[in-house]
């Protein structure tokens, strides 16, 4: 939408004409010379150029006053991202996450498929927070760095593939990598939400060392253990693994977080809703309207018209 920031500046528009009215220009004796063709009067062309110059000066003044009013184009109202929590989601994509013991919308699905759906919804609700995504299995790697772009985080979550980083589980490395990403951030609250269905079976950093690292940098870790409790006896045969509840509980307690257990989809949804309550997002972001200044356009036009007027005046000389 086009608007002006200083509409009162238009009050100076009639100043040249008021000045002329107060101090009228000298008038001739009123004698007029009539000719049938312009070329019959040598001074006629100079007269036309003079009037054109005066017209250009008038238009230049109008354009200059328009520039003084500061015309601008305003866009739609937008919510301004503000610094809230720095939250890293660490997601287990080891081989056991393929176990099909979850149900979503009446159909059986794998753990990773259910987690992708629920965790994506969780990330999209974190308006005002910087959210990052770490995927881990035998190795841990950053899939999405900390960002306000929650749509990208959700998209990469839904695209997470089991086995991409190996088949085993490196919980310690995942916490260590997430802590490294969070330790230099200025946010008052640094949070990791770690989800796994197994225990720490690989990696260079032990769970104990990872806990100490998170505590040193003031990082709070919420842990989530997923998987049905009825199939633990056959976990090794079914390419599944047993959740190390004791380790996940210790990680959460010693870093100031909470440990949650999710054995089905409804549990998983409740867990992420509970984390939303424990770590509320900054939903009340300030509203802004982007403004593009346009005063330079009439100002450039005024300068161009003044240049033409001066050129016409010089031709009269």
GINORZI-V488730 format. One record per backbone hydrogen bond with DSSP energy under -0.5 kcal/mol. NH is the residue of the N-H (numbers start at 1). CO is the residue of the C=O. E is the energy in kcal/mol with one decimal. If there is no record, write none. Layout:
nh=NH co=CO e=E
nh=NH co=CO e=E
This chain:
nh=3 co=72 e=-2.4
nh=5 co=69 e=-0.8
nh=5 co=70 e=-1.9
nh=6 co=69 e=-2.7
nh=9 co=6 e=-1.6
nh=10 co=7 e=-1.8
nh=11 co=8 e=-1.7
nh=12 co=9 e=-1.5
nh=13 co=10 e=-1.7
nh=15 co=12 e=-1.5
nh=16 co=13 e=-0.5
nh=18 co=14 e=-2.4
nh=19 co=15 e=-2.7
nh=20 co=16 e=-2.0
nh=21 co=17 e=-1.9
nh=22 co=18 e=-2.2
nh=23 co=19 e=-2.8
nh=24 co=22 e=-0.5
nh=34 co=32 e=-0.6
nh=40 co=37 e=-1.2
nh=41 co=38 e=-2.2
nh=42 co=40 e=-0.5
nh=44 co=41 e=-2.0
nh=47 co=43 e=-1.7
nh=48 co=44 e=-2.3
nh=49 co=45 e=-2.6
nh=50 co=46 e=-2.2
nh=51 co=47 e=-2.1
nh=52 co=48 e=-2.5
nh=53 co=49 e=-2.6
nh=54 co=50 e=-2.3
nh=55 co=51 e=-2.4
nh=56 co=52 e=-2.6
nh=57 co=53 e=-2.4
nh=58 co=54 e=-2.2
nh=59 co=55 e=-2.6
nh=60 co=56 e=-2.5
nh=61 co=57 e=-2.4
nh=62 co=58 e=-2.1
nh=63 co=59 e=-2.6
nh=64 co=60 e=-2.6
nh=65 co=61 e=-2.6
nh=66 co=62 e=-2.1
nh=67 co=63 e=-2.0
nh=68 co=64 e=-1.9
nh=69 co=65 e=-1.4
nh=70 co=67 e=-1.6
nh=71 co=66 e=-0.5
nh=72 co=3 e=-3.0
nh=73 co=292 e=-2.6
nh=74 co=1 e=-2.8
nh=74 co=72 e=-0.5
nh=75 co=290 e=-2.8
nh=78 co=288 e=-3.8
nh=80 co=78 e=-0.5
nh=80 co=286 e=-3.7
nh=81 co=79 e=-0.5
nh=84 co=82 e=-0.6
nh=84 co=128 e=-0.8
nh=86 co=189 e=-2.1
nh=87 co=85 e=-0.7
nh=87 co=130 e=-2.9
nh=88 co=191 e=-2.6
nh=89 co=87 e=-0.5
nh=89 co=132 e=-2.8
nh=90 co=88 e=-0.6
nh=90 co=193 e=-2.4
nh=91 co=89 e=-0.6
nh=91 co=134 e=-3.0
nh=92 co=195 e=-1.7
nh=93 co=136 e=-2.9
nh=95 co=167 e=-1.1
nh=97 co=94 e=-1.7
nh=98 co=95 e=-1.7
nh=99 co=96 e=-1.7
nh=101 co=99 e=-1.3
nh=102 co=109 e=-1.9
nh=104 co=107 e=-2.9
nh=107 co=104 e=-1.5
nh=109 co=102 e=-3.4
nh=111 co=99 e=-1.8
nh=112 co=97 e=-2.3
nh=114 co=110 e=-2.0
nh=115 co=111 e=-2.7
nh=116 co=112 e=-2.5
nh=117 co=113 e=-1.6
nh=118 co=114 e=-2.3
nh=119 co=115 e=-3.0
nh=120 co=116 e=-1.6
nh=121 co=117 e=-1.6
nh=122 co=118 e=-2.0
nh=123 co=119 e=-2.5
nh=124 co=120 e=-1.9
nh=125 co=121 e=-0.9
nh=125 co=122 e=-0.8
nh=126 co=123 e=-1.4
nh=127 co=125 e=-1.4
nh=129 co=126 e=-2.0
nh=130 co=85 e=-2.3
nh=131 co=129 e=-0.6
nh=131 co=147 e=-2.7
nh=132 co=87 e=-2.3
nh=133 co=144 e=-2.7
nh=134 co=89 e=-3.1
nh=135 co=141 e=-1.9
nh=136 co=91 e=-2.3
nh=137 co=139 e=-2.3
nh=138 co=165 e=-1.1
nh=139 co=165 e=-1.4
nh=141 co=135 e=-2.4
nh=143 co=133 e=-2.2
nh=143 co=141 e=-0.6
nh=144 co=133 e=-2.1
nh=147 co=131 e=-1.3
nh=150 co=148 e=-1.9
nh=153 co=149 e=-1.5
nh=154 co=150 e=-2.4
nh=155 co=151 e=-2.3
nh=156 co=152 e=-2.5
nh=157 co=153 e=-2.1
nh=158 co=154 e=-2.3
nh=159 co=155 e=-0.8
nh=160 co=157 e=-1.5
nh=163 co=93 e=-2.6
nh=164 co=161 e=-1.2
nh=166 co=163 e=-1.2
nh=170 co=137 e=-1.4
nh=171 co=169 e=-0.5
nh=174 co=170 e=-1.8
nh=175 co=171 e=-2.3
nh=176 co=172 e=-2.5
nh=177 co=173 e=-2.8
nh=178 co=174 e=-2.3
nh=179 co=175 e=-2.6
nh=180 co=176 e=-2.1
nh=181 co=177 e=-1.6
nh=182 co=178 e=-1.3
nh=183 co=179 e=-2.3
nh=185 co=182 e=-1.8
nh=190 co=188 e=-0.5
nh=190 co=218 e=-0.6
nh=191 co=86 e=-2.8
nh=191 co=189 e=-0.5
nh=192 co=220 e=-2.8
nh=193 co=88 e=-2.6
nh=194 co=192 e=-0.6
nh=194 co=222 e=-2.9
nh=195 co=90 e=-2.7
nh=196 co=224 e=-2.5
nh=201 co=169 e=-2.5
nh=201 co=199 e=-0.9
nh=202 co=169 e=-1.7
nh=206 co=204 e=-0.5
nh=210 co=206 e=-2.2
nh=211 co=207 e=-2.3
nh=212 co=208 e=-2.0
nh=213 co=209 e=-2.2
nh=214 co=210 e=-2.3
nh=215 co=211 e=-2.4
nh=216 co=212 e=-2.1
nh=217 co=213 e=-1.4
nh=218 co=215 e=-1.2
nh=219 co=214 e=-2.9
nh=220 co=190 e=-2.6
nh=220 co=218 e=-0.5
nh=222 co=192 e=-3.2
nh=222 co=220 e=-0.5
nh=223 co=258 e=-1.9
nh=224 co=194 e=-2.5
nh=225 co=260 e=-2.7
nh=226 co=196 e=-2.0
nh=226 co=224 e=-0.5
nh=227 co=262 e=-1.5
nh=231 co=228 e=-0.7
nh=232 co=229 e=-0.5
nh=234 co=231 e=-0.8
nh=235 co=232 e=-1.5
nh=238 co=234 e=-1.8
nh=239 co=236 e=-0.7
nh=240 co=235 e=-3.0
nh=244 co=198 e=-1.5
nh=245 co=243 e=-1.6
nh=248 co=244 e=-2.3
nh=249 co=245 e=-2.6
nh=250 co=246 e=-2.1
nh=251 co=247 e=-2.4
nh=252 co=248 e=-2.0
nh=253 co=249 e=-2.7
nh=254 co=250 e=-2.4
nh=255 co=251 e=-1.0
nh=256 co=252 e=-0.6
nh=256 co=253 e=-0.8
nh=257 co=252 e=-3.0
nh=260 co=223 e=-2.4
nh=262 co=225 e=-3.1
nh=268 co=264 e=-2.1
nh=269 co=265 e=-2.5
nh=270 co=266 e=-2.2
nh=271 co=267 e=-2.3
nh=272 co=268 e=-2.1
nh=273 co=269 e=-1.9
nh=274 co=270 e=-2.2
nh=275 co=271 e=-2.2
nh=276 co=272 e=-1.9
nh=277 co=273 e=-1.4
nh=278 co=274 e=-2.2
nh=279 co=275 e=-2.9
nh=280 co=277 e=-0.6
nh=283 co=281 e=-1.7
nh=285 co=283 e=-1.9
nh=288 co=78 e=-3.2
nh=290 co=76 e=-0.7
nh=292 co=73 e=-2.8
nh=293 co=291 e=-0.6
nh=294 co=71 e=-2.7
nh=297 co=294 e=-1.6
nh=298 co=294 e=-0.7
nh=299 co=295 e=-1.7
nh=300 co=296 e=-2.1
nh=301 co=297 e=-1.9
nh=302 co=298 e=-2.5
nh=303 co=299 e=-2.1
nh=304 co=300 e=-2.1
nh=305 co=301 e=-2.6
nh=306 co=302 e=-2.2
nh=307 co=303 e=-1.9
nh=308 co=304 e=-2.0
nh=309 co=305 e=-2.5
nh=310 co=306 e=-2.4
nh=311 co=307 e=-2.0
nh=312 co=308 e=-2.4
nh=313 co=309 e=-2.2
nh=314 co=310 e=-2.2
nh=315 co=311 e=-1.5
nh=316 co=312 e=-0.9
nh=316 co=313 e=-0.7
nh=317 co=313 e=-1.0
